[in-house]
């Protein structure tokens, strides 16, 4: 094998690598992948965490809260309590509404399939990989298992410079003809969205889907997406396939899988059915390439580029829908891995919320008042609940031991309703119904406070290294 100037192999001499080519790295494309959205619409990029206006607004808010707390602490506590009770009541009612709307099954459009293989549109698969040598065989098998004409697939395997182990592993597998192994040139930020933008620049497909290294999409997922785009018209920019946690053995993995069942099988379909903005999941997003490029692609500086892109599409007047064929994923199986992943998610949620809130009036105008409120009750709720779940659980625990720490009846009732609603939603979500599901639902009050630990890490990371991508290690199925 011959190595190129960046230390990644140009070709494989093994017959197994037939169909896999490695174009030379393009540094100009890499620069555009990192800075394209930032240069085009700087106000919609997370390259800067806080705008000057936000720094001033937060400074005034903290000064007002501090002054009120010193002058009238009881008044401040009362106002904060009433505001919190109102907000979390609204969140609870809104989640119930979304859950009810999402209970109707997703119906696939009944359109006539093309008679010939060449009648199917070219479909680009963007798969960003980093230190994924072990998952290469499973990934290759999953791509080969797709029920889509191989000649109409445009597969882009995206790896970082220097990741020779992953390059070797990918070159040992069989791939559809004209699959490209793209080596992203060195540069910052070293993030998944930068790699995806780099791959998008070479995409040939009318449609584009993002997969992760460990994903096992349903074989009919691409065809289902094509039918959905055909039925949805040009205004449908993206469809999200449900993500399903499979092989969840331990408690933390089981909670993660249960969380996914509620989110992707109930809440997101509810948002889509009601025409509300959707913060996308990190994989199995299918895009109309023209709409994706018009939106500026992904923000390379946002560590939850999926959530950010979903909201940017909504702000541009584009719709996001859902399809039924799922993608199987392996859940994080240890608390350490879960915390690392969840901290990155929460850091990115804060980045995304801050970007939207740079100009609230513009966000209201672009999303509509209903869409703006929906964003506050979903993305905003994810951030705020992660901040308060831990302290709230501690307060509840202390109130049983120390009479002086007693909780007002209103807040006890809200806590009870929230926990009860969460348990019922988890029990009723699609998936295996067994004794383990009951046990996991019953222990949800122990899972939610872990979000606060992840949030502390997220806020520290946002201050110290806002664009650092904490990669989740992936394990094989089974």
C-alpha positions in Angstrom: 0.0 0.0 0.0 1.2 3.5 -0.7 0.7 6.3 1.7 -0.3 9.9 0.8 1.3 13.0 2.3 -1.1 13.0 5.2 -0.3 9.4 6.3 -3.5 7.7 5.0 -3.4 5.1 2.4 -4.4 5.9 -1.2 -5.4 2.4 -2.2 -5.5 -1.2 -1.0 -3.9 -4.0 -2.9 -6.3 -6.5 -1.4 -9.2 -7.6 -3.7 -11.6 -7.0 -0.8 -11.1 -3.3 -1.3 -12.5 -3.4 -4.8 -14.9 -0.4 -5.4 -13.3 1.7 -2.7 -11.3 4.7 -3.8 -9.4 7.3 -1.8 -9.3 10.8 -3.5 -6.6 13.1 -2.5 -7.5 15.4 0.4 -8.8 18.8 -0.6 -7.7 21.5 1.8 -9.9 24.2 0.2 -12.9 22.0 0.7 -11.9 21.4 4.3 -11.7 25.1 4.9 -15.1 25.6 3.5 -16.4 22.7 5.6 -15.2 24.5 8.8 -16.0 28.1 8.0 -18.8 28.0 5.4 -21.8 28.7 7.6 -19.7 31.0 9.9 -18.8 33.2 6.9 -22.2 33.1 5.3 -24.4 33.6 8.4 -22.2 34.3 11.4 -25.2 34.9 13.6 -26.3 31.3 13.1 -23.0 29.7 14.0 -21.9 28.5 17.5 -18.3 29.6 16.8 -18.9 32.3 19.3 -20.6 31.1 22.5 -22.2 34.4 23.6 -22.8 37.4 21.5 -22.0 40.9 22.9 -25.7 41.5 23.4 -26.1 38.2 25.3 -23.2 39.0 27.6 -24.7 42.3 28.4 -28.2 40.8 29.0 -26.9 38.0 31.2 -24.8 40.5 33.2 -27.9 42.7 33.8 -30.0 39.7 34.8 -27.5 38.4 37.3 -27.1 41.9 38.8 -30.9 42.2 39.1 -31.2 38.7 40.7 -28.3 39.4 43.1 -29.7 42.8 44.2 -33.2 41.4 44.7 -31.8 38.4 46.6 -30.0 40.7 49.0 -32.9 43.2 49.4 -35.9 40.9 49.4 -34.8 37.2 49.4 -38.4 35.9 50.2 -39.8 37.9 47.2 -37.1 36.4 44.9 -37.8 32.9 46.2 -41.5 33.3 45.7 -41.3 34.7 42.2 -38.8 32.0 41.2 -41.0 29.3 42.6 -44.1 30.6 40.8 -42.2 30.9 37.5 -40.8 27.4 37.9 -44.1 25.9 38.7 -45.7 27.6 35.7 -42.9 26.6 33.3 -42.7 22.9 34.4 -46.5 22.6 34.3 -46.4 23.9 30.7 -43.6 21.4 29.8 -45.5 18.5 31.4 -48.8 19.3 29.5 -46.9 19.9 26.3 -45.1 16.5 26.5 -48.4 14.8 27.1 -49.8 16.6 24.0 -46.9 15.5 21.9 -47.0 12.0 23.2 -50.7 11.7 22.3 -50.2 13.1 18.8 -47.3 10.7 18.3 -49.3 7.6 19.1 -50.8 7.5 15.6 -48.6 5.2 13.5 -46.4 6.7 10.8 -47.9 5.7 7.5 -45.7 5.2 4.5 -46.9 6.8 1.2 -48.2 4.3 -1.3 -46.4 5.4 -4.4 -45.5 3.1 -7.3 -41.8 2.1 -7.1 -39.7 2.7 -10.2 -39.7 -0.3 -12.6 -36.0 -0.2 -13.2 -33.1 0.1 -10.8 -32.0 3.3 -12.6 -35.3 4.9 -11.7 -34.3 5.2 -8.1 -32.5 8.5 -7.3 -28.8 8.5 -6.4 -28.6 8.4 -2.6 -25.5 9.7 -0.7 -24.5 8.0 2.6 -22.3 10.2 4.8 -20.6 8.1 7.5 -18.1 9.9 9.7 -15.7 7.6 11.6 -13.0 8.1 14.2 -11.1 5.3 15.8 -13.7 2.8 14.4 -11.6 -0.1 13.2 -13.6 -2.6 15.2 -17.0 -1.6 13.8 -15.9 -1.7 10.1 -17.1 -5.2 9.4 -20.5 -4.6 10.9 -20.8 -1.2 9.1 -19.9 -2.7 5.8 -22.5 -5.5 6.3 -25.2 -3.0 7.2 -24.5 -1.0 4.0 -24.5 -4.1 1.9 -27.8 -5.1 3.5 -29.7 -2.0 2.3 -32.5 -2.8 -0.1 -31.5 -0.2 -2.6 -29.8 -0.5 -6.0 -26.1 -0.7 -5.3 -25.3 1.3 -8.5 -27.5 4.2 -7.1 -25.6 4.4 -3.8 -22.9 7.1 -3.3 -21.1 6.1 -0.1 -18.7 8.5 1.6 -16.6 7.1 4.4 -15.1 10.1 6.3 -12.1 9.7 8.5 -9.6 12.0 10.1 -6.0 12.4 9.0 -3.8 9.9 10.9 -6.5 7.4 11.6 -4.7 4.6 9.8 -6.2 1.7 11.8 -9.7 2.7 10.7 -8.5 3.2 7.1 -6.9 -0.3 7.1 -10.1 -1.9 8.5 -12.4 -0.1 6.0 -10.2 -1.2 3.1 -10.5 -4.8 4.1 -14.3 -4.8 3.7 -16.5 -5.0 0.6 -18.3 -1.8 -0.4 -20.7 -0.8 -3.1 -19.0 0.3 -6.4 -17.6 3.8 -6.3 -17.6 4.1 -2.5 -15.1 6.8 -1.5 -12.8 6.8 1.6 -12.4 10.6 2.2 -9.6 11.7 4.5 -10.5 15.1 6.1 -7.4 17.3 6.1 -6.0 18.5 9.4 -7.7 21.6 10.9 -10.1 22.9 13.5 -12.7 22.3 14.7 -12.1 18.5 14.7 -15.8 17.7 14.8 -18.3 15.4 13.1 -20.1 18.2 11.4 -16.9 19.5 9.8 -16.4 16.0 8.4 -20.0 15.8 7.1 -19.6 19.2 5.3 -16.5 17.9 3.7 -18.3 14.8 2.5 -21.3 16.9 1.4 -19.1 18.9 -1.0 -18.5 15.6 -3.0 -22.0 14.2 -2.7 -23.7 13.2 -5.9 -27.0 12.1 -4.5 -30.4 13.8 -4.8 -30.8 12.7 -1.2 -28.3 12.5 1.6 -28.4 10.4 4.8 -26.1 10.5 7.9 -25.2 7.3 9.6 -22.9 6.5 12.5 -20.3 3.7 12.6 -22.4 1.4 14.7 -25.7 2.0 12.9 -27.8 -0.9 11.5 -30.5 0.8 9.5 -33.5 -1.2 8.4 -33.0 -2.5 4.8 -36.0 -0.6 3.5 -35.1 2.8 5.1 -33.8 4.5 2.0 -36.8 3.5 -0.1 -39.1 4.7 2.6 -37.4 8.0 2.7 -37.6 8.4 -1.1 -41.3 7.7 -0.9 -41.8 10.2 1.9 -39.9 13.0 0.0 -42.0 12.3 -3.1 -45.2 12.6 -1.1 -44.1 15.6 1.0 -43.1 17.9 -1.9 -40.3 20.3 -2.0 -41.1 21.8 1.3 -40.1 18.6 3.1 -36.4 19.0 3.6 -35.6 16.1 6.0 -37.1 13.0 7.4 -35.9 11.4 10.7 -35.8 7.6 11.1 -36.4 6.4 14.7 -33.3 5.3 16.6 -33.7 2.1 18.7 -31.4 1.1 21.4 -30.7 -2.6 21.0 -28.7 -4.9 23.3 -29.3 -2.8 26.4 -28.2 -5.1 29.2 -27.3 -2.9 32.2 -29.5 -0.3 34.0 -27.9 2.7 32.4 -28.2 1.2 28.9 -31.8 0.2 29.6 -32.7 3.7 30.7 -31.0 5.2 27.6 -33.0 2.8 25.3 -36.2 3.6 27.1 -35.5 7.3 26.7 -35.0 6.8 23.0 -38.3 4.8 22.7 -40.2 7.8 24.1 -38.3 10.4 22.1 -38.1 8.8 18.7 -41.3 6.8 18.7 -43.7 9.3 20.4 -42.4 12.8 20.9 -40.7 13.5 17.5 -43.6 12.0 15.5 -45.9 14.2 17.6 -43.9 17.3 16.7 -43.9 16.3 13.0 -47.6 15.7 13.0 -48.3 19.1 14.6 -45.9 20.8 12.2 -43.5 22.0 14.9 -39.7 22.5 14.7 -37.7 19.3 15.4 -34.3 19.2 16.9 -32.9 16.2 14.9 -31.2 13.1 16.3 -27.6 12.6 15.5 -28.0 9.9 12.9 -30.4 8.5 10.3 -31.4 12.0 9.2 -32.4 11.9 5.5 -32.1 15.2 3.6 -33.1 16.6 0.3 -29.5 17.7 -0.8 -30.7 20.9 -2.4 -32.4 22.0 0.8 -29.4 21.0 2.9 -27.0 23.0 0.8 -29.3 26.0 0.7 -29.4 25.9 4.6 -25.6 26.0 4.6 -25.0 22.4 5.7 -23.9 21.7 9.3 -22.4 24.2 11.7 -18.9 22.8 12.3 -18.6 24.6 15.6 -21.8 23.1 17.2 -21.3 19.8 19.0 -25.0 18.9 18.5 -25.0 19.8 14.8 -28.2 17.7 14.4 -30.4 19.7 16.8 -29.0 23.0 15.4 -29.7 22.0 11.8 -33.2 20.9 12.5 -34.0 24.3 13.9 -32.2 26.2 11.1 -34.3 24.3 8.6 -37.5 25.3 10.4 -36.3 28.9 10.5 -35.9 28.7 6.7 -39.5 27.6 6.3 -38.6 24.0 5.6 -40.4 21.0 7.1 -39.0 17.9 8.9 -41.0 14.7 8.9 -40.5 11.1 10.2 -40.5 7.7 8.7 -41.1 4.3 10.3 -38.1 2.0 9.4 -35.7 2.2 12.4 -32.0 2.2 12.9 -30.6 0.0 15.6 -27.9 1.4 17.9 -25.9 0.0 20.8 -26.6 2.1 24.0 -23.8 3.3 26.2 -23.2 0.5 28.7 -21.3 2.3 31.5 -22.0 5.5 33.5 -18.7 7.0 32.3 -19.6 6.6 28.7 -23.1 7.8 29.3 -21.8 10.9 31.1 -19.4 11.8 28.3 -22.1 11.5 25.7 -24.8 13.3 27.6 -22.4 16.1 28.6 -21.6 16.7 24.9 -25.3 16.7 24.1 -26.2 19.2 26.8 -23.2 21.4 25.8 -24.6 21.4 22.3 -28.1 22.0 23.4 -26.9 25.2 25.2 -25.0 26.2 22.1 -28.0 25.8 20.0 -30.4 27.6 22.3 -28.0 30.5 22.6 -27.7 30.8 18.8 -31.5 30.9 18.5 -31.8 33.4 21.3 -29.3 35.9 19.9 -32.2 37.6 18.2 -35.5 36.3 19.8 -37.6 38.6 17.6 -36.1 37.1 14.4 -36.6 33.6 15.8 -40.3 34.3 16.6 -40.8 35.7 13.1 -39.1 32.8 11.4 -40.4 29.9 13.5 -43.8 31.4 14.3 -45.0 32.0 17.8 -46.1 28.4 18.2 -42.8 27.0 16.9 -40.8 29.4 19.1 -42.7 28.3 22.2 -42.3 24.6 21.2 -38.6 25.1 21.0 -38.6 26.6 24.5 -40.7 23.6 25.8 -38.4 21.0 24.2 -34.9 22.2 23.8 -35.2 24.7 26.6 -36.8 22.1 28.9 -34.0 19.7 28.3 -31.5 22.3 29.4 -33.4 23.6 32.4 -34.5 20.1 33.6 -30.9 19.0 33.5 -30.0 22.0 35.7 -32.6 21.4 38.4 -33.2 17.6 38.5 -30.2 16.9 40.8 -30.8 19.8 43.2 -34.6 19.0 43.2 -34.0 15.3 44.1 -31.6 16.3 46.8 -34.1 18.8 48.3 -36.9 16.1 48.2 -34.6 13.6 50.0 -33.6 16.2 52.7 -37.2 17.2 53.2 -38.0 13.7 54.5 -35.2 13.9 57.0 -35.2 17.5 58.0 -38.5 19.3 58.8 -36.9 22.7 58.1 -36.3 21.6 54.5 -40.0 20.8 53.8 -41.3 21.2 50.3 -44.4 23.2 49.5 -47.4 21.0 48.6 -47.6 22.5 45.1 -44.1 21.5 44.2 -44.6 18.0 45.7 -47.7 17.6 43.5 -45.7 18.8 40.4 -42.9 16.3 41.2 -45.4 13.5 41.6 -47.2 14.3 38.4 -43.9 14.6 36.5 -42.6 11.3 37.7 -45.9 9.5 37.2 -46.2 10.9 33.6 -42.7 9.9 32.8 -43.2 6.4 34.1 -46.5 6.0 32.2 -45.0 7.3 28.9 -42.0 4.9 29.3 -44.3 1.9 30.0 -46.5 2.7 27.0 -43.7 3.5 24.5 -43.1 1.0 21.7 -40.7 -1.8 22.6 -40.5 -5.0 24.5 -43.1 -5.1 27.4 -41.6 -7.2 30.2 -40.7 -7.1 33.8 -37.5 -5.3 33.0 -39.4 -2.4 31.4 -41.5 -2.0 34.6 -38.3 -2.0 36.7 -36.7 0.6 34.5 -39.8 2.8 34.5 -40.0 2.6 38.3 -36.4 3.7 38.7 -36.7 6.7 36.4 -36.5 9.1 39.4 -33.0 7.8 40.0 -32.0 8.3 36.3 -33.1 11.9 35.8 -30.8 13.5 38.5 -27.8 12.1 36.6 -28.6 14.8 34.0 -27.4 17.4 36.5 -24.0 15.8 36.8 -23.7 15.8 33.0 -24.8 19.4 32.9 -22.1 20.5 35.3 -19.6 18.9 33.0 -21.3 20.4 30.0 -21.1 24.0 31.4 -17.5 23.6 32.3 -16.8 22.3 28.8 -18.7 25.2 27.3 -16.5 27.6 29.2 -13.2 25.8 28.8 -13.4 24.0 25.4 -16.7 24.8 23.7 -15.9 23.0 20.4 -14.2 19.9 21.8 -16.0 16.8 20.5 -16.1 14.1 23.2 -16.5 11.0 21.1 -18.7 8.2 22.2 -16.9 4.8 22.0 -19.0 2.4 20.0 -19.5 -1.3 20.6 -20.6 -4.1 18.2 -24.1 -5.5 18.2 -24.8 -8.5 20.4 
